[in-house]
């Protein structure tokens, strides 16, 4: 048995993701674990389909076992997202290599960048660059250009390369024996709403769905993966968006004090003052983001902060207290057996498992339950509370 892990959002799963899983098999993987974000994602939004629907689609597309990436990790910055996901993969105790897509398509430059960003001089130099008023990503590009040259600076501008570097950093910092491999990203760019003849971006598919057009979903999703998506669309469980909660989000922002803004994840360097004033002046979320935006504060960071305010995401270091399977096939069931024997975290396959796992597990499950309750107000046909208690892992033998 050779086990590969893939970290993903599958928002939604499409032909490019299927290509990556096939390439992972070609690299020698007999079993594939996908660690997948839950109902909310790293861009500070709802996943367009719920986590159970996306897990079933991932299984149909080539995954063997889908584990949930806890929401506090799934909605964090790229560095925290990668660190938490790698920690969870390590806890499985049976993963041989981590496969991720990248625009670079090969490891040497990505490894060089990861090593440079772990040098002791990086953070002091970055503090000086940030004092000039540039954003963190821009400061990092400047630093890498000076340290490694323009090729490194160009590489770190690409979204999948950024996450790839963070995975490599996390593997090094956690002294992991897991071997990294990368697959060249093909087709449309990460943020590109257009499509090629074979591949589209998840962003383009989401934009179509939210605009009432499912043609890109139908064209660029493997046929076997469409079945759970079609059911979710028929039942009004998709597409999900934060738009129905806009007034509730503005209400929440207007009730926060300066100290409460300062306590949110990823708020630093006086950003709470800008957020507080923007919340008091804005009459729409779009206006809030426009008022709060600055070169130092990219929109994605602001959206994650707003989502954290809505969900009540805890601030500070987070380590997953359990592994939660969402879906598995026959090979996935074999993996679950190995994880039970060799893993360093317990499996929480159903809510009844939680009380025996301690207070940290109970706290995380309560948070996920609240997040899911809010998620189901974001769908065309809202659903009642406590949906977390109604689902068990999807098993496809």
C-alpha positions in Angstrom: 0.0 0.0 0.0 1.3 3.4 -1.0 -0.9 6.3 0.4 -1.0 9.8 -1.0 -2.7 12.8 0.5 -4.2 15.7 -1.4 -5.3 18.9 0.3 -8.3 20.5 -1.5 -11.4 22.6 -1.4 -13.1 20.9 -4.4 -15.3 24.0 -4.7 -16.5 22.3 -6.8 -14.6 19.2 -8.1 -13.9 19.4 -11.8 -11.9 17.8 -14.6 -8.6 19.5 -13.4 -9.0 17.9 -10.0 -9.7 14.5 -11.7 -6.4 15.0 -13.7 -4.5 15.6 -10.5 -5.9 12.4 -8.9 -5.0 10.4 -12.0 -1.5 11.8 -11.9 -1.2 10.9 -8.3 -2.1 7.3 -9.1 0.5 7.4 -11.9 3.1 8.4 -9.3 2.5 5.1 -7.5 -0.4 5.8 -5.1 -2.6 2.8 -4.4 -4.7 4.8 -2.0 -5.6 8.5 -1.9 -6.8 10.5 1.1 -8.3 13.9 0.3 -8.3 16.4 3.1 -11.1 18.7 2.1 -12.4 22.0 3.5 -15.9 21.9 5.0 -18.8 24.2 4.4 -16.6 27.4 4.4 -13.5 28.0 2.4 -10.2 29.9 2.5 -11.4 32.8 0.3 -13.8 33.8 3.1 -17.0 32.5 1.5 -19.4 29.5 1.5 -18.5 26.5 -0.4 -21.0 26.4 -3.4 -22.0 22.9 -2.5 -22.1 21.5 1.1 -19.2 19.3 2.3 -21.1 16.0 2.1 -22.1 16.7 -1.6 -18.5 17.6 -2.4 -17.1 14.6 -0.6 -19.4 12.3 -2.6 -18.3 14.0 -5.8 -14.6 13.6 -4.8 -15.1 9.9 -4.2 -16.7 9.6 -7.7 -13.8 11.5 -9.1 -11.0 9.3 -7.8 -10.5 9.8 -4.1 -10.6 6.9 -1.7 -11.2 8.6 1.6 -12.3 12.2 2.3 -11.4 13.8 5.6 -12.8 17.1 6.7 -10.3 20.0 7.2 -11.7 21.8 10.3 -13.2 25.2 9.6 -10.7 27.2 11.8 -8.0 25.8 9.5 -9.9 25.9 6.2 -10.7 29.6 6.6 -7.3 30.7 7.8 -4.4 32.4 5.9 -2.4 30.2 3.4 0.3 29.6 6.0 -2.1 28.4 8.7 -4.2 26.5 6.2 -1.2 24.5 5.0 0.2 24.0 8.5 -3.1 22.7 9.8 -3.7 20.4 6.9 -0.2 18.9 7.0 -0.6 18.4 10.8 -3.9 16.5 10.1 -2.2 14.4 7.3 0.6 13.5 9.6 -1.9 12.4 12.3 -3.2 9.8 9.9 0.0 7.8 10.5 -0.1 6.1 7.1 0.6 8.8 4.4 3.7 8.3 2.3 3.5 11.4 0.1 1.7 14.7 -0.3 0.6 15.6 -3.9 -0.3 19.1 -4.8 -0.9 21.1 -8.0 1.3 24.0 -8.9 1.9 26.4 -11.7 5.6 25.6 -11.5 5.1 21.9 -12.1 8.4 20.9 -10.5 9.8 21.0 -7.0 13.2 22.5 -7.2 12.3 26.2 -7.3 9.4 25.7 -4.9 11.8 24.0 -2.4 14.3 26.8 -2.8 11.6 29.4 -2.0 10.4 27.5 1.0 13.9 27.2 2.4 14.5 30.9 1.9 11.2 31.9 3.6 12.3 29.8 6.7 15.6 31.7 7.0 16.0 33.7 10.3 16.4 37.0 8.4 13.1 36.7 6.6 10.8 38.1 9.3 13.0 41.1 10.4 13.4 42.0 6.7 9.7 41.7 6.1 8.9 44.0 9.0 11.0 46.7 7.5 9.4 46.2 4.1 5.9 46.4 5.6 6.7 49.7 7.1 6.8 51.2 3.6 3.0 50.5 3.3 3.1 47.5 0.9 0.9 44.4 1.4 2.4 41.3 2.8 2.3 39.4 -0.6 4.1 42.4 -2.3 6.7 42.6 0.5 7.3 38.9 0.1 7.8 39.2 -3.7 10.3 42.1 -3.1 12.2 40.1 -0.6 12.4 37.0 -2.8 13.4 39.0 -5.8 16.4 40.3 -3.8 17.2 37.0 -2.2 16.6 34.5 -5.1 15.9 36.6 -8.2 12.9 37.4 -10.4 12.0 33.8 -11.2 11.2 33.2 -7.5 9.3 36.5 -7.2 7.3 35.5 -10.3 6.5 32.0 -9.0 5.2 33.3 -5.7 2.6 35.4 -7.5 0.7 32.3 -8.6 -2.0 31.0 -6.2 -1.2 27.3 -6.4 2.6 28.0 -6.1 1.9 30.0 -2.9 0.1 27.0 -1.3 2.7 24.6 -2.6 5.4 26.6 -0.9 3.4 26.7 2.3 3.0 22.9 2.2 6.7 22.5 1.8 7.4 24.9 4.7 4.9 23.0 6.9 6.5 19.6 6.1 10.0 21.0 7.0 8.8 22.7 10.2 7.0 19.6 11.4 10.0 17.4 10.4 7.6 15.2 8.4 8.8 12.1 6.6 6.1 12.6 4.0 7.5 13.1 0.6 6.1 16.0 -1.5 5.3 15.7 -5.2 3.7 18.2 -7.5 1.6 18.1 -10.6 1.6 20.8 -13.2 -1.7 22.8 -13.1 -3.3 22.8 -16.5 -6.0 24.9 -18.2 -7.6 28.0 -16.8 -5.9 30.0 -14.1 -7.0 29.8 -10.5 -9.0 33.1 -10.7 -9.8 32.9 -14.4 -13.5 32.7 -15.2 -12.8 31.6 -18.8 -12.2 28.0 -19.8 -10.0 26.0 -22.1 -11.2 23.1 -24.3 -10.6 20.6 -21.4 -10.3 22.5 -18.1 -12.1 25.4 -16.3 -11.3 26.9 -13.0 -13.5 26.3 -10.0 -14.0 30.1 -9.8 -15.5 30.1 -13.3 -17.8 27.3 -12.5 -18.9 29.0 -9.2 -19.6 32.2 -11.0 -21.8 30.5 -13.5 -23.8 28.6 -10.9 -24.3 31.8 -8.8 -25.4 33.6 -11.9 -27.9 30.8 -12.7 -25.9 29.2 -15.5 -24.8 25.6 -14.9 -23.3 25.0 -18.4 -19.7 25.2 -17.2 -20.5 22.7 -14.4 -22.0 20.3 -16.9 -19.1 20.7 -19.4 -16.1 20.6 -17.1 -17.2 18.1 -14.4 -16.7 14.3 -14.9 -20.1 12.8 -15.6 -19.9 10.5 -12.5 -19.3 13.5 -10.3 -22.4 15.4 -11.6 -24.9 13.1 -9.8 -24.5 14.5 -6.3 -24.3 18.0 -7.7 -27.5 17.6 -9.6 -29.3 16.2 -6.6 -28.2 19.2 -4.5 -29.3 21.7 -7.1 -32.7 20.0 -7.5 -33.3 20.0 -3.7 -32.3 23.7 -3.3 -29.2 22.9 -1.3 -27.0 24.7 -3.8 -25.5 27.0 -4.9 -24.7 28.5 -1.5 -23.6 32.1 -1.0 -23.2 34.6 1.9 -25.5 37.0 0.1 -28.7 36.0 2.0 -26.8 36.8 5.3 -25.6 40.2 4.2 -27.8 42.1 6.7 -26.9 39.7 9.5 -23.2 40.1 8.8 -23.5 43.9 8.8 -25.4 43.7 12.0 -22.7 41.6 13.5 -19.9 43.9 12.4 -21.8 47.0 13.7 -22.0 45.4 17.2 -18.3 44.7 17.5 -16.2 46.9 19.7 -12.6 47.9 18.8 -11.3 45.3 21.2 -13.5 42.6 19.7 -12.3 43.5 16.2 -8.7 43.3 17.5 -9.4 39.8 18.9 -10.4 38.4 15.5 -8.0 36.0 13.7 -5.5 37.8 11.3 -6.2 41.3 12.7 -3.0 43.1 13.6 -1.0 46.3 13.0 -4.0 48.5 13.9 -6.3 47.0 11.3 -9.1 46.9 14.0 -9.4 50.7 13.7 -10.1 50.6 10.0 -12.5 47.7 10.4 -14.4 49.4 13.2 -14.8 52.7 11.2 -15.7 50.9 8.0 -18.4 48.9 9.8 -20.0 52.0 11.2 -20.0 53.8 7.8 -20.9 51.0 5.4 -24.5 50.2 4.4 -23.6 47.1 2.4 -20.9 44.5 2.5 -19.5 45.7 -0.8 -19.1 49.2 0.7 -17.5 47.7 3.8 -14.9 46.0 1.8 -14.3 49.1 -0.3 -13.8 51.3 2.8 -11.6 48.7 4.6 -9.5 47.9 1.5 -5.9 49.2 1.4 -2.7 48.0 -0.2 -1.7 46.3 3.0 -5.0 44.6 3.5 -6.0 42.4 0.5 -9.6 41.6 -0.1 -9.2 37.9 0.7 -7.8 38.7 4.1 -10.7 41.1 4.8 -13.2 38.4 3.7 -11.7 35.8 6.1 -11.9 38.3 8.9 -15.5 39.0 8.2 -16.3 35.3 8.1 -14.5 34.8 11.4 -16.6 37.5 12.9 -19.8 35.8 11.6 -18.8 32.3 12.7 -17.1 33.2 16.0 -13.8 31.6 14.9 -11.4 31.3 17.8 -8.2 33.2 17.5 -4.7 31.7 18.2 -3.0 28.4 17.5 -5.2 25.5 16.5 -4.5 21.8 16.4 -7.2 19.3 15.2 -8.4 17.1 18.1 -9.8 14.4 15.8 -10.1 13.1 12.2 -13.5 13.3 10.7 -14.3 11.1 7.7 -16.9 12.4 5.2 -16.8 9.7 2.6 -14.9 6.5 1.7 -14.9 3.6 -0.8 -13.5 0.1 -0.3 -9.9 1.4 -0.3 -11.0 4.2 2.0 -12.3 1.7 4.5 -8.9 0.0 4.4 -7.3 3.4 5.1 -9.7 4.0 8.1 -8.5 0.7 9.5 -4.9 1.8 9.2 -5.6 5.2 10.7 -7.3 3.5 13.7 -4.2 1.4 14.2 -1.4 3.8 13.3 -2.8 7.3 13.6 -2.1 9.7 16.4 -5.6 11.3 16.5 -8.9 9.5 17.1 -11.5 9.1 14.3 -14.9 10.9 14.9 -17.1 9.1 12.3 -20.3 10.2 14.0 -21.5 12.7 16.6 -21.9 10.0 19.2 -18.1 9.6 19.1 -17.4 13.1 20.3 -18.2 13.0 24.1 -15.5 10.4 24.7 -12.8 12.4 22.9 -12.4 15.2 25.5 -13.2 18.9 25.8 -11.2 20.1 22.7 -13.2 17.7 20.5 -16.5 18.8 22.1 -15.6 22.5 21.5 -14.6 22.0 17.9 -17.8 19.9 17.1 -20.0 22.6 18.7 -18.3 25.2 16.6 -18.7 23.1 13.4 -22.3 22.5 14.2 -23.0 26.3 14.6 -21.1 27.0 11.3 -23.2 24.4 9.5 -26.4 25.9 10.9 -25.4 29.2 9.4 -24.3 27.6 6.1 -27.8 26.2 5.6 -29.3 29.7 5.7 -27.1 30.5 2.7 -28.7 28.0 0.3 -31.7 28.7 -2.0 -33.9 26.5 0.3 -32.7 27.0 3.9 -32.5 23.9 6.1 -33.1 23.6 9.9 -30.4 23.5 12.6 -28.5 20.4 13.8 -27.7 19.0 10.3 -24.3 17.8 11.6 -26.2 15.3 13.8 -28.0 13.8 10.8 -25.1 12.8 8.6 -22.8 9.8 8.8 -19.8 9.2 6.5 -20.8 8.2 2.9 -19.6 4.7 2.2 -19.4 3.4 -1.4 -18.1 -0.1 -1.4 
